[in-house]
Amino acid sequence: MKRNLILGGLLSALFVLAALISFAWTPYDHTALDIPNKLKTPYAEHLLGTDHFGRDLLSMIMVGARTSIAVALVAVGIGMGLGVPLGLWAAARSGSLVDEVIMRGNDLVFAFPSLVIAILITAIFGAGAVNAIIAIGIFNIPVFARITRGAALSLWQREFILAARVAGKNAARISVEHILPNVTNLLIVQGTIQFSLGILAEAGLSYVGLGAQPPTPSWGRMLADAQTLVSIAPHMALVPGFAIILTVLGLNLMGDGLRDYLDPRLRVART
Amino acid sequence: MTLLSIENLSLSIHQFDILHDVTLSIAAGEIVAVTGESGSGKSMTALATMQLLPKGAHTTGRIVLGDREITALDETTLCTMRGNDMGMVFQEPMTALNPVQTIGAQVAETIRIHDRTITRAEALDRAAETLTRVGLPQDRFPLGRYPHELSGGQRQRVVIAMAIALQPRLLIADEPTTALDVTTQAQILDLLKRLAKEDDMGLLMITHDLAVVADMADRIVVMRNGKIVEQGETGHLLRHMQHPYTKMLFEASGHRVNLPAAPAPAPLMRVERVIRDYRLPRTSVFGAPGSFRAVDDVSFTIQRGERLGLVGESGCGKSTLTRALLGLEQVQGGSITLDGEPVFTGTRPNLAVRRKMQVVFQDPFGSFNPRHRVDRLITEPFHLLPDPPSGAARTRAIDEALLAVGLTPRDATKYIHEFSGGQRQRIAIARALIIRPDLILFDEAVSALDVSVRAQILDLLADLCGAYDLTYLFISHDLSVVRTVTDRVLVMKSGKIVEEGLTKDVFERPQHHYTKTLIDAAPILPDIGVPA
């Protein structure tokens, strides 16, 4: 159990670190072209090789991590920031008009394939990282609202909530003091999953050219660039591909590990 | 003739010892009751007999049913024996039945699994026969009924029908009546007794309720921490208890407390003609939803310093009434006032009145937020005070409340999962006491506890009555407990108070026929010469 947390944490930390370091230093300028050294497989001077313009892949991955993490983080932030309060509100007033409106609104968003809507938004407002963030963020709201409401509903039936009501606390206060701490487990796990889905979605949007625009590097566009050259330079696809896989895996492992670690009941059972 | 013999059975699960050296036997037609408190290993003994043990279990010793040694058999052979040679009845009739299958199909399934040659129609015929035997005649309970259309007691009859459909030689019943009301319990116990006699079936009965044990078992086995501490023929064992644990168990079951005398009557809470309706779900899109009257025209008064009891079976409206008294829900008619002030004003509860009331719930595991420490948990009612104590005054209040319920101030920084059920119930009482309320409601507050722990909590209540001049309403289905901790008692049935009077009078000379049924149905602990 602890192994997951450590492995996941290390993998995630690696990419966060890469993104942070890229602000101060990268092996090469990620936009510098070096045509004579194009399509080089990894060797001592270019640790991960170069692309078809001779740009250093390691530098591009590092700067690309910045884009991916920023997009996913803000998107999850939007989803949690709006979805969790909506879910808590719906649960506190379950069965009322408020609940009905929130949940049917959720259904409405769920009814559309998320990537298609994201493409629509970027098509209307123009391609770019900010629009990608908004598009991915909107689809995170119902996910968090649902999961929060579901967990909160069963918590509202518990006797400790009744005890809090006897202590005169109102629904808002109970939601924050009693419901929220007890759904954090779920939110953390779902948060890391949505975070990794956000990274995938950003890569997907960039892949079709609707995400971050050149020259800002992005893992998804690196994959798209590698597509036509995959037979002569497979490393160009493998490098961003592995970056995506390892980040997503790391985040999922970390989510699982965190859930176990954060639960006080499980913590005692272990020690 | 010995039907089942368990010899030197020891069981461990993942190196954790569960049973040590358990030896017992059952003859055909004999009823053997295994009793003990939670964690004594009584259910594991039953599961070991069925060989339905959890993963990682390791057993030594022998279990012999008839002439076959069960411990040596493989899973395939065991499957043919389960249901055929031995049947089992579980505690919770709600979950032991498949909600999407008819009762006929479920009983017939047991028959068809063991006899492939039988046709579906024949199996259903036999199912109908079996259901009639357990008291569900076909004219009133056809095979096509679903479990949700039956009451708890009727469901338990279906579970019993499934267990005895193939007339097994051994029937194991694990707490078969614990989830049922007293009047239903009496009927189910009679049914089990009758079936054991008719089919000459051995009955291994697992129960924590000593009154039930004494009432129906031929022999008693008392277990504690995975060991048998005492066993013997019922009458003999009751008269000549050897082991101190057995004596303690029986004493605790009939535990009586000495309440200090109640002060002169002065009304504290008045409940007048209260009505509480629930809206039922809509049955059609445009039709108005129906409603269900859970509390019907209830009136009573609680005097200051009085210990009032409220008894009734499940579904009688006890819990609904509790919520209404606490002002958690709006009532549809009548008034509830505490010290002359209504508990509910307009559309919201009256906090000035709420301050004077607290509640202790049944479930020691569900009534605390697992993520808060004890100090935060028990100071929750401070939220009601306009000027809650802080700093040293808060610490002092916490220490005092914890000491009052027999815990130590050091417990304040622990999490709730570090406490046992009895300790949690003490913490619940501490939470109720901390703002010195005028009235405390105990909603089945001791029902989930083991007898020895229950006795301690009841003693604590009696002590607190002396120290704090408590006024409380004690809501319970357990007549023996209500009898000892209350001065006056209300009997509730189908939302109405059917009888009201001094506890002693009501129990000794019940007037209403329902009260009489209730008192008659409750199994009585035999007088074993233990000073009350």
Contacts between the chains, C-beta under 8 A, distances in Angstrom:
chain1	res1	chain2	res2	distance
A	158	B	366	5.1
A	158	B	367	7.7
A	159	B	361	4.3
A	159	B	362	7.6
A	159	B	363	5.5
A	159	B	366	4.6
A	159	B	367	3.8
A	160	B	366	6.7
A	160	B	367	5.2
A	160	B	368	5.1
A	160	B	369	4.8
A	162	B	328	7.2
A	162	B	359	7.7
A	162	B	361	6.8
A	162	B	367	7.7
A	163	B	359	7.0
A	163	B	361	6.9
A	163	B	367	5.7
A	163	B	368	7.8
A	163	B	380	6.7
A	163	B	428	8.0
A	163	B	431	7.0
A	164	B	369	7.9
A	164	B	380	6.2
A	165	B	328	5.7
A	166	B	326	5.6
A	166	B	328	7.1
A	166	B	354	7.0
A	166	B	357	7.4
A	166	B	358	6.5
A	166	B	359	5.2
A	166	B	381	7.5
A	167	B	380	4.6
A	167	B	381	4.6
A	167	B	382	7.9
A	167	B	383	4.8
A	167	B	384	5.8
A	168	B	349	7.4
A	168	B	351	4.9
A	168	B	354	5.1
A	168	B	355	7.5
A	168	B	381	8.0
A	168	B	383	5.7
A	168	B	384	4.4
A	169	B	380	7.8
A	169	B	383	5.7
A	178	B	369	5.3
A	181	B	369	7.3
A	181	B	371	4.4
A	181	B	372	7.9
A	182	B	369	6.9
A	182	B	370	7.3
A	182	B	371	6.1
A	264	B	370	6.7
A	264	B	371	6.5
A	264	B	415	5.3
A	264	B	417	7.0
A	265	B	370	6.0
A	265	B	417	5.1
A	268	B	415	7.6
A	268	B	417	6.4
A	268	B	418	6.9
